[in-house]
Amino acid sequence: MLPPLADLLDSARVVSLPMHTRFRGVDTREALLFEGPQGWAEFSPFLEYEDAEASTWLAAAIDFAWRPQPVPARDVVRVNATIPAVDAARVPEVLSRFAGCRTAKVKVAEPGQSLVDDVARVRAVREVLGPEGRIRIDANGLWNVDEAEHAVHALAEFDLEYVEQPCATVPELAELRTRVKYMGIPVAADESVRKSSDPLAVARAKAADLLVIKAQPLGGVTHALQIVTAAGLPVVVSSALDTAIGLSQGAALAAALPTLEFDCGLGTASLFLDDVADRRPADGAIPAERAVPDAAALDRLAASPDRRDWWLARLERCHAELAAG
């Protein structure tokens, strides 16, 4: 049952979190937080998303704040470091913020950069992590098949764990997977799951070896678990550049999985200069328990009045979408 809009507005707080390094095109991350009977939740669809897509994120937040979550199978979740598309010289500094992480996800295919930049960045990560560290790369669907194949060959010497969303479409992923299968480098799908009207299409097409799952874009923990079960593929639970509150929802999803083969992309609190609570990795992991925002941090990180009004108006529109649906 959908709670009244007034119940969401009653505790709603809009925050703006500053970042160490520009990531996903932003220097600050905005989010709307509210509290329900089960605790705090986060509504933070990216700014460019239309209301129809953003309303799924609101459904996830309501689910986390109003409904009991699945019973966890583990108390902590191992996480990976995330390396933005920084110059190779900055890699040691970035990795130093992810205490104890044995795995790093490296952003590649950044507009305005070249494969040479990607190779240098991944090489620097390998040098810091050593031979036993795990490296995965994420192209956010920005390569075509030929570019992706060329890049995988160029980066293969660094012993890639997998390549995430190298191409934009499911047919492209399927073709690339066929081309690089002999190399033993798995293909993971992210946008082809969370931004698709049919999140199982990539699994049916055998276009990926594993799926990247995010709680907010998929409508919440319970619905995401249903997708995992139906897909029948290994998964990596990741964040959508969430605050500590959203990360605790991702951790609840990861903790509820029967098996968890891969370190999760839930260490992204280390990309922020400040947060509403502390969910930075310790010993390469974060707790599976709910996060509670610090009252002083909510005040310190409060968004400007015009941004607060923008988010409250968005919340009202998306609530109306859910009510009509």
C-alpha positions in Angstrom: 0.0 0.0 0.0 1.3 3.4 -0.9 1.8 5.7 2.1 0.3 9.2 1.8 2.5 11.9 0.4 2.3 13.8 3.6 3.9 11.0 5.5 7.0 11.2 3.2 7.1 15.0 3.3 6.9 15.0 7.1 10.5 13.8 7.5 11.9 14.6 4.1 15.5 16.1 4.0 17.3 17.0 0.8 21.1 16.8 1.0 24.0 17.6 -1.3 27.2 15.6 -0.8 30.5 17.0 -2.1 32.8 14.6 -4.0 36.6 14.1 -4.0 36.6 13.8 -7.8 34.1 14.5 -10.5 32.2 11.2 -11.2 29.4 10.5 -13.6 29.6 14.1 -14.6 28.9 15.6 -11.2 30.9 17.2 -8.4 28.1 16.9 -5.8 25.5 14.2 -5.3 21.9 15.3 -4.4 19.5 13.0 -2.6 16.2 13.2 -0.8 15.9 11.2 2.4 12.9 10.3 4.5 12.0 8.1 7.4 9.3 5.4 7.6 8.3 2.8 10.2 11.3 0.6 9.3 13.8 3.4 9.2 15.4 5.9 6.8 15.4 5.5 3.0 16.8 7.4 0.0 15.2 8.7 -3.2 18.0 9.8 -5.5 17.3 9.1 -9.2 19.8 10.9 -11.4 18.8 14.4 -12.3 18.3 13.7 -16.0 15.8 10.8 -15.4 12.2 11.4 -16.4 9.5 10.9 -13.7 8.3 7.5 -15.1 11.8 6.1 -14.5 12.4 8.0 -11.3 9.1 6.7 -9.8 10.7 3.2 -9.6 13.4 4.6 -7.4 10.7 6.1 -5.2 9.0 2.7 -5.0 12.3 1.3 -3.8 12.7 3.9 -1.1 9.1 3.4 0.1 9.7 -0.3 0.2 12.8 0.1 2.4 11.2 2.6 4.8 7.8 1.0 5.1 8.2 -2.7 4.7 10.3 -5.4 6.5 13.3 -6.5 4.4 14.3 -10.1 3.7 16.3 -11.9 6.4 20.0 -11.4 5.9 22.3 -14.4 5.3 25.4 -12.4 6.3 26.3 -9.5 8.6 28.9 -7.8 6.4 29.4 -7.4 2.7 32.8 -7.2 1.0 33.1 -4.3 -1.4 35.3 -3.1 -4.2 37.1 0.2 -4.6 35.9 2.5 -7.4 38.4 4.4 -9.5 36.9 7.3 -11.5 38.5 8.2 -14.9 41.4 10.0 -13.2 45.0 10.4 -14.4 47.0 7.3 -13.7 49.2 9.3 -11.3 46.2 9.8 -9.0 45.3 6.1 -8.7 47.3 5.5 -5.4 45.6 8.4 -3.8 42.1 7.2 -4.8 42.8 3.6 -3.7 44.0 4.7 -0.3 40.5 5.8 0.6 39.2 2.2 0.2 40.6 0.5 3.3 41.2 -3.2 2.9 39.6 -3.5 -0.5 41.1 -6.3 -2.6 39.0 -5.5 -5.7 38.9 -2.3 -7.8 36.4 -1.3 -10.5 38.0 1.1 -12.9 36.1 3.5 -15.1 37.1 3.4 -18.7 35.9 4.8 -22.1 35.5 8.3 -20.6 34.5 10.9 -23.2 37.5 13.0 -24.2 39.9 10.3 -23.2 41.5 7.5 -25.1 42.3 3.8 -24.7 45.9 4.9 -23.9 44.5 6.6 -20.8 42.5 3.6 -19.9 45.5 1.3 -20.1 47.6 3.6 -18.0 44.9 3.8 -15.3 44.4 0.1 -15.2 48.1 -0.5 -15.1 48.4 1.8 -12.1 45.7 0.0 -10.3 47.4 -3.4 -10.9 50.7 -1.9 -9.6 49.0 -0.8 -6.3 46.9 -4.0 -5.8 49.6 -6.4 -6.8 49.1 -9.7 -8.6 46.4 -11.0 -6.2 44.2 -8.0 -6.5 41.0 -8.2 -8.7 40.4 -5.6 -11.4 37.1 -5.1 -13.2 36.4 -2.3 -15.8 33.3 -0.4 -16.5 32.7 1.3 -19.9 29.0 2.4 -19.2 28.1 1.2 -22.7 30.3 3.7 -24.5 32.1 1.4 -26.9 30.8 -0.3 -30.1 31.6 -3.9 -30.5 34.9 -3.4 -32.4 36.1 -0.8 -29.9 35.2 -3.1 -27.0 37.0 -6.1 -28.5 40.1 -4.0 -29.1 40.0 -2.6 -25.6 39.6 -6.0 -24.0 42.6 -7.2 -25.9 44.6 -4.2 -24.8 43.6 -4.6 -21.1 43.7 -8.4 -20.9 47.3 -8.4 -19.7 46.1 -6.9 -16.4 44.0 -10.1 -15.6 40.5 -8.6 -15.7 37.9 -10.1 -13.5 35.2 -9.0 -15.9 34.2 -6.1 -18.2 31.0 -4.3 -17.2 28.6 -2.9 -19.8 31.2 -2.6 -22.6 28.5 -1.9 -25.2 25.0 -0.3 -25.0 22.7 -2.9 -26.4 21.9 -6.5 -25.7 22.7 -7.7 -29.2 26.1 -5.9 -29.0 26.8 -7.5 -25.6 26.0 -10.9 -27.0 28.3 -10.4 -30.0 31.2 -9.2 -27.9 30.7 -12.1 -25.4 31.1 -14.5 -28.4 34.2 -12.7 -29.6 36.1 -12.6 -26.3 34.8 -15.9 -24.8 38.0 -17.7 -25.7 40.0 -15.2 -23.6 38.1 -16.2 -20.4 37.0 -12.6 -19.6 33.4 -12.5 -18.5 30.9 -9.8 -19.7 28.7 -8.1 -17.1 25.5 -6.2 -17.8 24.4 -3.2 -15.8 22.5 -0.6 -17.8 21.0 -3.4 -19.8 19.3 -4.6 -16.6 18.5 -1.4 -14.6 17.4 0.8 -17.5 15.5 -1.9 -19.4 11.8 -2.4 -19.5 12.7 -6.1 -19.5 15.6 -6.6 -17.1 15.7 -10.3 -17.9 16.2 -9.8 -21.6 20.0 -9.9 -21.3 19.9 -13.2 -19.5 17.5 -14.8 -22.0 19.8 -13.6 -24.9 22.8 -15.1 -23.1 24.5 -11.7 -23.6 26.2 -11.6 -20.2 28.0 -13.9 -17.8 26.8 -12.0 -14.7 24.5 -9.1 -13.8 25.1 -5.9 -11.9 22.1 -5.3 -9.7 21.1 -2.1 -8.0 18.3 -1.8 -5.5 17.0 1.7 -6.2 16.6 1.4 -10.0 15.0 -2.0 -9.7 12.2 -1.0 -7.3 13.7 -2.3 -4.0 15.3 -5.3 -2.4 12.5 -7.8 -2.8 11.9 -7.0 -6.5 15.7 -7.1 -7.2 15.9 -10.5 -5.5 13.1 -11.8 -7.8 15.0 -10.6 -10.9 18.2 -12.4 -9.6 16.2 -15.6 -9.1 14.6 -15.5 -12.5 17.9 -14.6 -14.3 19.8 -17.5 -12.8 23.1 -15.7 -13.2 25.8 -14.7 -10.7 25.3 -11.0 -9.6 27.3 -8.1 -8.3 25.3 -5.8 -6.1 26.3 -2.2 -6.7 25.3 1.4 -5.8 23.9 4.2 -7.8 26.3 6.7 -6.2 24.1 6.5 -3.1 24.5 8.2 0.3 25.1 6.0 3.3 21.3 5.5 3.5 21.1 4.1 0.0 24.2 2.0 0.5 22.6 0.3 3.5 19.7 -0.6 1.2 22.2 -2.1 -1.3 23.9 -3.9 1.6 20.5 -5.4 2.6 20.1 -6.7 -0.9 23.6 -8.2 -0.9 23.2 -9.7 2.5 19.9 -11.4 1.5 21.4 -13.3 -1.5 21.9 -17.0 -0.9 25.3 -16.8 -2.5 27.6 -13.9 -3.1 30.5 -14.7 -5.3 31.8 -11.2 -6.1 32.8 -8.2 -4.0 30.0 -5.6 -4.3 30.1 -2.1 -5.6 28.9 -0.7 -2.3 32.1 1.1 -1.2 31.3 4.3 -3.0 31.0 6.3 0.2 34.7 6.8 -0.1 34.1 8.9 -3.2 32.4 11.6 -1.0 34.1 14.2 1.1 31.2 14.1 3.5 28.1 12.0 4.1 25.1 11.7 6.3 26.5 8.7 8.1 29.7 6.7 7.8 29.6 3.8 5.3 33.2 3.9 4.1 34.8 0.5 3.8 36.7 -1.0 6.7 38.8 -4.1 6.1 37.3 -4.2 2.6 33.7 -4.5 3.8 30.6 -2.6 5.0 28.0 -3.7 7.6 24.7 -5.1 6.4 22.7 -3.2 9.0 20.6 -0.1 8.3 22.3 3.3 8.4 20.8 6.2 10.4 21.7 9.7 9.4 23.5 12.0 11.8 21.3 15.0 12.7 24.3 17.4 12.4 25.2 16.0 9.1 21.7 16.5 7.7 22.0 20.1 8.7 25.6 20.5 7.4 24.8 18.9 4.1 21.4 20.5 3.5 20.8 21.5 -0.1 20.0 25.0 -1.0 16.3 26.1 -0.7 15.8 26.1 -4.5 17.3 22.6 -4.8 15.1 21.4 -1.9 12.0 22.7 -3.6 13.1 21.0 -6.9 13.4 17.6 -5.1 10.1 18.0 -3.2 8.3 18.8 -6.4 9.9 15.7 -8.0 8.9 13.6 -5.0 5.3 14.8 -5.4 5.2 14.0 -9.1 6.7 10.6 -8.7 4.3 9.8 -5.8 1.4 10.7 -8.2 2.9 8.3 -10.8 2.9 5.5 -8.3 -0.6 6.3 -7.1 -1.9 6.2 -10.7 0.0 3.1 -11.6 
